Amino acid sequence: MPSIHLSSFLQKLHYWSVWAGVRWQLLGALVALALVNVWLKEEYGQDDSNIWLVMGVFMKFVLIAFVGLTVLSMLTVLLTWGYFLNLCQNKKINIQAKLGDGQQAEAGKVSLTIALVGNLFRPLLGTVNARLVFAEKKISEPVLLDSGIQQPRQWWRKGITGTGQTLLHDRGIYDVQSVLVSFRDMLGLLSLPVSLPFTHQLITLPVTLAPATVRAQPNATEEQTYRIDIPKRVEGEHVNYKEFEMGDNIQRIVWKIYAKSGQLVVRIPETKDPYASHLYFYVCFFSSHPTKGIFETELLNVYKDKVRNLFEALQRNGYEVRLPQDQEVPKLAGVNEKKGELFQITAGQWQNQVTPSAFVKAGNAAFICLTSLVASNEIETLLKNLPTSVPLVVIKLSDAIPSPFQISVKDIFFKPETKHADHLRQPWLLSSLRRDLLRNEKEIAALLKTRDNTWLTSTIAFDK
């Protein structure tokens, strides 16, 4: 979304500018026309040649035609906007909006469809745009409502609709609070807004990365509610049989032994492992830096991508992966329980209340994931009570935002793909948070050298 690369002040300025009916282009056009008029009078005001007289008449004709069309477009904008306000007050407008598949989408460019159902008009020589207004003063990209919604067997449309895309960069929950409809003239000099209440929630999932290979074994088991008994087919070994007793299944009687000795014996059934193994994956969102800003938000996005990659890699081991929570996450209607762990990763936020040592249960943990935002002394406290068989990975975040000097040979000949966080590269290089991370990562690296089965890495690519 456009708001992520603005400071707090500029973000609010951008948000409120969308609500302004008179746009800066109108003021700029009036100033430009006035300056041009003054310049022409000074340069050619005393010129009474025939060429200048003809040019003066022609310029007046063009000016009258241009101003006339502009005023006509503005008048139709005012009329259609007033009529639309009347329809809204009488509740004759129905709003329909769909982001992604309606419930979730991967972070990035997300499809957006907005429809206004009702007997409304578009301005002559103008357009109708619509935006979604999110919580925390975030606004989607505008969608041009340029298509009609036709009624069956009727020539008059029942509404207008439009489809576009908007950038939802942050991984998490987007709360839609309203729809902002704007009526614009042909030059975009006027943009008369109407805010319509509309509530919706969308989950933007972490981005899928290249598949990784991670090996892990469960460290705890959970008992099933039933057992599965399968007869063990072993011939000639009496240790696998017992004498027949009342209540035994007669289908397990070994008739060959009965024919030889006249003794009724039954096979001892083989009992499968009555325990279902689960792999507990402890993902910690603890941060020793409680402040929240654009850097922390971007680091959280990168961390969620890494955690999703690691979570899916652990699932490929064939075990059910469970994620204990270190914070309360909201429960959204329509979220499939089978995808609850992925939603839990998506909804996680940095917190400084529950430390890793208090969060992780060493007797259950099969895999642990932290970030370099955790102070080295906190990691040292965790390692004191953690068995060496439990893998621990610390995601390195100092290089999560690439350096502005990081280029490849391909970039010399081809323009590199523009990424949303490119504007953060130079500020991140000089930020105090990056310096603190580098210092902390150096201490973490020295600490992890004394213990096996631990990693400080920015790439999930290991096989253990």
N, C-alpha and C positions, 0 to 999 in steps of 0.2 A: 504494500500500500504506500502511497506517496508520503504518508506522515512519518515513516520510520527514518528517513534521512533528513529530517528537519529538527532543529532544536525545539525545546519546549515552547519558546515564544513564537517561533515561526510556525510550529504545528498549530497552535491556537489561532494565529493570524490566517493561515490557510483555511482552517475550518470555518471561521466566521466570514471569510471573504466569499465563500460559496453561498451564504445567505444574503449577500448584498444584491439588491435588485439592479442597481446601476453599476456596471462593470467599469474597470479602469480604461478599457478600450474606448468607451464613449468620451470620457474626459480627455484622453489622449487625442482622439479625433477632433474634438472641438478646439483644443490648443493648436493642433497642426493646421487646421483650416484657418484659424485666426492669424497664425504666423505667415502662412502662404499668402493670405490676402494683404497683409501689411507689406510683405516683400514685393508683390506684384504692383502695388500702388506706388511704392518708392521707385521701382525700376522703370515702370512703363506708364505711370499715371499721367505724365505730361506728353506722352507720345500720341499724336493725333494722326498717324499714318493710316492708310487704308488697311494695311495688313493687321495692324494692332486692333483696329475697329472690328474687323471680321473675327479675329481671334477672341476679342472680348465678348462678342455676341455668342460665339461658339462655346466659350467657357461658361458663360452664364446659363446657356441651354443645358450643358452637361451637369452643372451644379444644381440647377432646378430639378432635372430628371433624377439625379442621384439622391438629393435630399427628399424629393417627393416619394421615391420608392422606400427610402429608409423610414420616413415618417409613416407611410402606409403600413409597413411591416410592424413598426412599433405600436401603432393603433390596434392592429389585429391581435398583437400579443396582449395588450391591455384588455381587450374584449374577451378573448378566449380564457385568459387568466381569471378575470372576474366571473365568467360563467362557470369555470371549473371550481372556484371557491364556493359558489352557490350550490353546485352539485355535492361537494364535500360536506357542506353544512346540512344538507338534506339527506346525507348518507346514501347517495345514489352512485357512489364510486366504490368498486371492489378492487382490492390490490392482490396480485399474485406475484410471488417472487420465488426463484429457485436458485440456490447456490450449489454448484457441484451436482451430486446425486440427491441433494435435499437434506442429507445428514452429515456427510463427511467428504473430504477431498484431500489430496496431498497438497502440502504447502507449495505455493507458487502461483502460477496463473490458473485461476478457477473460472469456469464458465458461469455466467450470470444471465438469467432471463427475468425480465420484469414485464408485467402486463397490467394495464389499467382497464377494467371492464366498466363500461358506462357510456352514456350518450354524450361524449365529449368531443371537442373539435381541436384540430391543430391550427396554429396561427398561419395566416397567409404569408408566404415567403419566410417562414420561420420553422422552428423545430421544437420538439418536446423531449427533454432529457430526464432521466431518473437515476438516482443514486441510492445506495443503502447507507444508512447512518448507523455506525457501530458504537459500542460503549467506548469511553475514554477518548471521545472526540476524534474518531477515525471515520473516514468516508471512503467508499468504494469509487472506482473509476465510473464516469458517466456512461450510461447506456442510452443510445438513440432509439426512441420509440417510433420507428419508421414503418412498421407493418400493421395492417389492420387485422382484427379478429372477426372473421366472417361468421354470420349466422346461417344455419342450414336453410336453403331455399329462400334466402332473402338477400337483397342487394345492399342493404345498409349494414355497415359493420357494427358490432356490439362493443368494440373497444380497440385499443392499440397495444402493441407489444414490441419488444426489441430484445436482441440477444447480443451479448458481448463477453468480455473477460475482465476480471479485476485481479490485481495482485494481492494475495493474502500470504505474506511472507512468514509471519510468526507462526510457530507450531503451538497450537492451543485451541481455546474455545473462543469463537467470535459471537458476540451477542448483538443481534440486529435490534435496534430500538425504533427505527422509523424509516420511511421512504421519502426522499426529498425529490419532488417533481419540479422542474424548472422550465418555464416558457421563454424561449429566446427568439429574437428577431434574426433577420438574415445575416447580419454582420456580428451578431453576438454582443451588441452594445447594451442591450437589456437582458437580464436574466431574472425573471420574477419567480421566486420560490414558493412552494406549498409543501408543508410538512404533514405527512399522513402517518398515523401510528401503525406500526407493524412489528411484531415480535417474532424472532426466529433465532435458532442457534445452529452453528455449523462447527464441526470439528475439523481442524486442519492437521492432518497426520504428518509425522516426520517423513522426510524424503527417503526413499529406498536407495541404499547404496549397493555397491558390488557385493555379492555373496562372500561371506567369510567362513572359515573353518575353525571351530572352537570345540574342544573336547571337555566334557565335564561329567561327573558321576554324582548321583544323589547322595546326600549326607544324612538324610533322614527318610523314614518311611511312614506311610499312613495306612492303617489297617482297612481292608475292605469289609463289607457287611456280609459277604458270603464266601464259601470255599467251593472249589471245583475239584471233584474227585475223579480220577481216571485210573482204571485198573492197569496195573503194571504187568505186562506180558513177559514173564520170565519162566522158562521151562526148566524143570529138574532141580531147582534150588528151593528146598523146603523152608529156608529162612524167610521166603517171601509168601509163605502160606501160614494159615492158622486153622485150628479146629473150628468146625461149623458150630455156631451158637444161635440161640433163638434171637430173631431180629436181623440176622445177616441176610443179605440179598442172595437168593438161591441161584441167580444168574452167574454168581462168582464161584460156584462150586466147581472144583476141578474133577471132572468125571473120570479122567484117565487114572488119577491116583485112587479114586474110589473103586475102579474096576480091578486094580492090582491088589489093593490092600483092604478094601472094604471100609476105608475110613473116609468120612466126609470132611474135606478141608476146603477152604475158600482162599482166593487170592487176597493179599493185603493191598488195598487200593493205594496208588501213589497220589499224594496230596500236593498239588501245585503250591508254589509260594503264595500264601494267603495275604500277601502285602503288595500294595500297588506303590511303586516308587514315584516320587515327585521330586523335581529339581527346583530348589528354592533359589531364586535369583534376586539378590539384594541390590537394588539400585538406589543410591543415596543422592539426594538433591541438596545436601548440606553445603553451605558456603560460609567461609570465614569472613567474607566481605558482604555485609548486609545491605549495602547501598544498591539501588536499582537505577539503571540508566540504559542508554542505547547499546553500550558495550556488553553489559550483563545480559541484556535481551538477546543479542546476537550469539553470545557464548552459550546461552540456554538452548537456542535453536540448533547449534552445532552438536551440543551434548545429546539432545534428544535423537538426532539422526544417528549418532554413534550407538546409543543405547538400543534403538530399534534394530540396527544391524546386528548387534550382539545378541539380542533377544531371539531374533529369527535364526541365528546361527546355533544357539543352544537348543532350539526346538528341533533342529535337524538331527539331534542325538537320539530322538525317539522317546523322550520323556515329556511328561506334562510339566511345563515351566510355570511356576507360580511366583508372583511378585509381591512381597510384603510392602506395606505402605509406610512411608515416613511422614506423611501429611494427609490431611483430609482432602479428598477430591470430590467434586460434585458428581451426582448421578444424573445422567441425561436419559430421557425417555427415548426408546428406539435403539439404544446401543445394545448390540448383541452381547450376551454374557461370554461367548467364546472369544470375543474381541475386547474383553474387559481389560486385559493386561496392556494391550496396545493403547487403549484410551487412557489408562492410568499413566503411561509414559507421556502421552500427549498433554495431559492436563497438569503434569507436575510443574512446580515452581521452585525457585531457589528459596531455601528456608535456613534459619540459623538457630532453631529451637532444639531439634533432635540431632545429637551428634552421632557419627557413625558407630562409635563404641557402644552407645546406648541403643542404637537401632538394630544392629546386626546380632542375631542369635547364633553363636558359633556352633551350637549343636545341630542346627538346621541348615546352615548356609552351604550351598554347593558352588556358588559363584558370587563374587562381590564386585561392584563397579562404583568407583568414586571419580572425582575430578580433582585437578590440581588447585581448585579453589579451596579445598580442604587443607588446613594448616598441617604441616609435617608432624607436629606433636600430637595432633588428633589421630593421624594415621598410625603413629607409633603406639598410642594407647590401644588402638584396635588390634594391632598385630600381636600384642602381648597375650591376648586370650584366644587368638585364632590359630587353629591347627594348620600345620604347614601343607596339608593336603588340599586345603581350600584355596582355589585360585583367587587372586586379587588383581584387578586391573585399574589403573589410575589414568583417566583420559587427560592428555596434555592439552591445555587450552591456550597456551601462550602463542601458538601458531595457528589458532583456529581462524583468525582473520589474517589473510596473507599479507606479506610485506609489499609495499608499493614498488620495490625494486626487484621483486620476484618475477622474472620473465623467462620464456623458453625460446628456443631457436625458431619455432613455428610462429611465435608472436612477431618476429621481425618481418616476416613475409605476409602474414595474415593478421587481420584485426582480431584480437581475442574477444571471446564472448563476454558481453557485459553482464556482471553479476550484481545482485541487489546490494551486497555489502561492500562494493568497491569504494564507495564514498567514505568508508570507515578506515581504509587502509592507512592513510597518512596520519589521522588523529590517533589511531591505535598504536602506531609505531612510537609515538611520543607520550603515550598515556602512562600515568603512574600505576594503574592496575596491571598493565603488561609487565612493568618492572617488578612489581610484587610477585606476579606469577612466575617470572623467570627465577627469582631468588628462591621462591618456595619449591619450584620444580627441581632445582639443584639440590636442595635439602632432601626432597623425597627420593631422588635418584640415589643419593648416598645411603639413605635408610633402606631402600629395597635391595641394595647389593648384598646385604647381610641375610637375605631370606630368599629361598627358592619359590617358584610358583607365583611370582609377582611381576607386573609389568607397568612401566610408565611409557605410554605410547599415544600417538595421535591417530594411528591407523589400526583398526581391528583386523589383524592378519597374522594369527599365530595358531598353532596346533598343539594343544596340551590335553 
